[in-house]
Amino acid sequence: MHINNQDTEVVFTFKPRNYFLIYANDDRFPNADMKVWTLNPRIDMSYKGKDDQVGMPVLYLSEQEAEACKKAGFSWIDETGE
């Protein structure tokens, strides 16, 4: 994380090799039929000869932010079952 106090700017850095872009049902509101985009950590399982696993959401994104992440090279997963 980088903070610039001259013009109050906070920048978080997420790299495609460390995070998945996930489209899923919003578990924060179990009774609503809402879908959300999130960035979730990749959990490296190569030491067990398995594919990476998906961690818990760390950042919720708008549709436009999700599209920017796709264009930036993030792998994305649709977990909505649609």
N, C-alpha and C positions, 0 to 999 in steps of 0.2 A: 504494500500500500504506500502511496506517495501523497503527501499533503502539502499544498502550496498555499501559505497563509497570506501572500501578497494580494491575490485576487480570489481567495477562498475557493480552492478547487481540491476535490478529493478524487483520486483515480485508483480504481481497482484493476488489476491485471489478471486475466484468465487466459490460459493457453490451450489450444485445441488438443494438445497431447495429454493434458491433465484433467480435462473436463468433457462431459457429454452434454449436449443440448437435448433436453427431454420435453416432449409434449405429452401431458398426462392429465387425468382428472385431478382437480384441486382438492387434496385431502384436508385442507384447512377448513373446508365447509362441506362436510360429508353429505348433507341433505340437499345441496345444490348441484345442478348439472353443469358445473363450470370446468373449462379446460384451461390449462396454463402452460407456459413455456418456462423452464427452469434450467439453470446450469447446475450440474451435479458432478462431484468428483469421480474420476475414474479410479477404481481400486485395482491395482496391479495384482493379478493372480498368476502371472507367468511362472512364478517359482513353483506352482503346483501344476503347471502345464495346462492352465485353463484360460479362457477369455477374461478380459477385464470385467469387473462388476460395477454396478452403478451405486454411488453413495447417495446420501440424503441431499435434497435441494439446498443450495447455499445462496441462490439469487433468483428472483422472479423477474421475468422479462416481458416486455410488450411484444406484439406481433412484429413491429418494425425492428426492434432490437434482436429478436430471434432471426429475422431474415438477414440482418447484418452479420450475425454469428455464423449462419450457414455459408454466406459468401466468404467469410474469413477462414473457412475450412473446418469448422466444428462438426464432428459426427453427430447426427441427431437420430433420436429414437422416438417413435410414436407408441406410447403405452396405453392409448385410449381404447384399443381394440376395434377401431373403426376401419 
